[in-house]
Structures are given as C-alpha cells and as structure tokens.
C-alpha cells in the first residue's frame, strides 16, 4: 500500500510549482535555451511591455502590442483536468485588465482545443512560421 504522506507531498509539489520551473520546462519542451528565454522575459518586464499572469501552474506571458491588444504565450505544468480551469481564470483576468484581443502563434493544436473546452471564443488560422512550416495563429476575442 502506498504511503499516504508521500502521495500528499507529491500532490502538493505539483500544485505549487515555482514560476521559473514552469518557464524552464516550457523552454526545454520548445528546445530553447532557458537563460536566453529568461533574459528576454526579464528585459520585457523591465521595459513595461511584457507581463505575466498566473493561475494554478499555468502562466499567461503576454507582450502588449497596443492598448487592448496583446501577443500571448501559454506556459503550463497543469494536469489537463486543471488546465481548462486555469485558462478560464486567465481569460477573466484579461477581461479585468481591459484586453479586447489576444493573439498567439503555436505549433500545438491542443491549445485551441483547450480554449474551446474552456468556452473561450477563439479563431484559428494556419499560417507559416519563420521556417515556412505550418503553425496555428489563435485570435482570442475578449468579451
């Protein structure tokens, strides 16, 4: 029989992942250098153009393009069953912050499915990335 305290410790760790660990995990998943990602993020936050919102173990990293419009990146270590709730929370936070449109480019088609499952209005277009390969452009209308 599994030790209940060990199981509880593992669950607690999974619920409270430090923000830098979420970013590091995402950088590794994308094949990016964490130090470069961290430096870019730090400079963006210092300039006032980039910000981070958090719900659970999901981060919404966004770059303000113009008032009410942001370029979005979702970084997560949430389990699929918690991710939908985290995304809903972040969408509500975008409303409160006064955003009207969020734009994200991704090669992960699952993100659009998560947004749809969270009842978030999203338009999906297939566009080429800088290497000419197909990726998805997600446009979220914040209502």
Backbone torsions as a table, in degrees:
resi	resn	phi	psi	omega
1	UNK	NA	136.3	-178.1
2	UNK	-68.0	143.9	176.8
3	UNK	-70.7	118.6	-176.4
4	UNK	-60.5	-40.4	-179.2
5	UNK	-63.7	-38.9	178.3
6	UNK	-64.6	-43.0	178.3
7	UNK	-62.1	-44.1	179.8
8	UNK	-63.8	-39.0	178.0
9	UNK	-63.1	-43.4	179.3
10	UNK	-62.9	-41.5	178.9
11	UNK	-64.9	-40.9	-179.8
12	UNK	-62.6	-44.6	178.7
13	UNK	-60.6	-42.9	-178.9
14	UNK	-63.5	-29.2	-178.6
15	UNK	-80.8	-24.0	-173.4
16	UNK	-122.0	50.6	179.9
17	UNK	-70.4	128.8	177.4
18	UNK	-60.4	147.1	-176.9
19	UNK	-56.9	-41.5	-179.6
20	UNK	-64.3	-31.1	176.8
21	UNK	-68.6	-36.8	177.1
22	UNK	-64.4	-44.5	179.7
23	UNK	-66.1	-42.1	179.0
24	UNK	-61.5	-44.5	179.5
25	UNK	-60.8	-42.5	179.9
26	UNK	-66.3	-42.9	179.4
27	UNK	-60.9	-44.0	178.8
28	UNK	-63.8	-41.5	179.7
29	UNK	-61.3	-36.5	-178.7
30	UNK	-86.7	-4.4	-178.8
31	UNK	75.5	25.5	-179.6
32	UNK	-100.0	158.2	176.4
33	UNK	-81.5	121.1	-177.3
34	UNK	-57.7	-41.8	-177.8
35	UNK	-62.2	-38.6	178.1
36	UNK	-67.6	-44.4	179.3
37	UNK	-61.5	-46.3	-179.2
38	UNK	-62.2	-43.5	179.9
39	UNK	-62.5	-43.7	179.2
40	UNK	-63.7	-41.4	178.9
41	UNK	-65.0	-45.4	179.5
42	UNK	-60.2	-46.5	179.8
43	UNK	-64.5	-38.9	178.9
44	UNK	-64.9	-40.5	178.8
45	UNK	-68.3	-42.8	178.8
46	UNK	-61.6	-33.3	-179.5
47	UNK	-76.8	-14.6	-179.4
48	UNK	87.1	-0.5	-179.0
49	UNK	-90.1	-23.3	-175.4
50	UNK	-116.9	142.3	179.4
51	UNK	-143.7	167.8	179.3
52	UNK	-132.4	132.8	170.2
53	UNK	-113.3	151.3	-178.8
54	UNK	-135.5	139.6	168.9
55	UNK	-141.3	121.9	-175.7
56	UNK	60.6	-131.0	176.5
57	UNK	-105.4	32.4	177.4
58	UNK	-118.7	130.5	178.0
59	UNK	-110.4	139.3	170.4
60	UNK	-110.9	105.4	179.0
61	UNK	-96.4	124.2	-176.8
62	UNK	-135.8	147.1	178.7
63	UNK	-112.8	121.9	-177.6
64	UNK	-77.3	116.5	-179.6
65	UNK	-85.7	-40.2	176.9
66	UNK	-163.2	167.0	-179.3
67	UNK	-53.1	124.8	177.8
68	UNK	85.3	-4.7	-177.4
69	UNK	-127.9	129.7	-179.6
70	UNK	-137.3	147.8	170.6
71	UNK	-88.7	129.4	-171.5
72	UNK	-113.0	150.0	170.1
73	UNK	-141.9	127.3	178.3
74	UNK	-101.7	128.3	178.6
75	UNK	-124.8	125.5	-173.5
76	UNK	-142.9	151.1	167.8
77	UNK	-129.8	16.0	176.5
78	UNK	-73.3	147.7	171.7
79	UNK	-67.3	151.3	-178.3
80	UNK	-51.1	-37.2	-178.6
81	UNK	-70.2	-23.8	178.3
82	UNK	-94.1	-21.2	-176.1
83	UNK	-62.4	-41.6	-179.6
84	UNK	-59.1	-45.1	179.2
85	UNK	-64.6	-42.1	178.7
86	UNK	-62.0	-42.6	179.8
87	UNK	-66.0	-39.1	176.0
88	UNK	-61.3	-43.4	178.2
89	UNK	-61.2	-43.3	-179.5
90	UNK	-66.8	-36.3	176.7
91	UNK	-62.7	-43.6	177.8
92	UNK	-63.0	-39.2	178.2
93	UNK	-64.9	-36.4	176.4
94	UNK	-63.5	-39.4	176.7
95	UNK	-59.2	-49.8	-178.4
96	UNK	-61.4	-36.6	180.0
97	UNK	-75.4	-6.6	175.9
98	UNK	89.0	16.9	178.4
99	UNK	-76.8	146.1	176.8
100	UNK	-110.6	-31.5	-176.6
101	UNK	-142.5	138.7	172.7
102	UNK	-127.3	137.0	-177.7
103	UNK	-124.7	131.8	178.8
104	UNK	-136.0	140.8	172.9
105	UNK	-112.3	131.4	-177.7
106	UNK	-150.9	155.8	172.2
107	UNK	-100.2	2.3	-177.5
108	UNK	-98.1	103.6	-178.5
109	UNK	-67.8	-17.6	-179.2
110	UNK	-68.0	-27.0	-179.4
111	UNK	-60.2	-43.2	178.6
112	UNK	-62.0	-37.9	178.4
113	UNK	-66.3	-40.2	178.0
114	UNK	-63.5	-44.1	179.0
115	UNK	-61.6	-43.2	177.9
116	UNK	-63.4	-42.6	178.3
117	UNK	-62.8	-30.1	179.0
118	UNK	-84.3	2.7	179.7
119	UNK	64.2	35.7	178.5
120	UNK	-101.0	124.9	-179.1
121	UNK	-67.3	120.6	-178.0
122	UNK	-138.3	137.8	172.2
123	UNK	-104.8	134.4	-177.7
124	UNK	-117.6	128.8	174.9
125	UNK	-128.2	144.4	174.1
126	UNK	-91.8	126.6	-178.7
127	UNK	-135.0	157.1	177.6
128	UNK	-80.0	145.0	174.1
129	UNK	-87.7	-172.1	-176.1
130	UNK	-65.2	-19.9	176.7
131	UNK	-96.0	5.4	179.1
132	UNK	84.2	3.1	179.2
133	UNK	-86.6	154.1	-177.6
134	UNK	-70.8	138.5	171.4
135	UNK	-143.8	174.7	-177.6
136	UNK	-109.8	134.8	172.2
137	UNK	-105.0	120.5	-179.8
138	UNK	-105.6	127.7	177.5
139	UNK	-117.4	118.0	-178.4
140	UNK	-105.6	123.1	175.3
141	UNK	-94.0	118.7	-179.1
142	UNK	-89.0	115.7	-176.3
143	UNK	-121.6	NA	NA
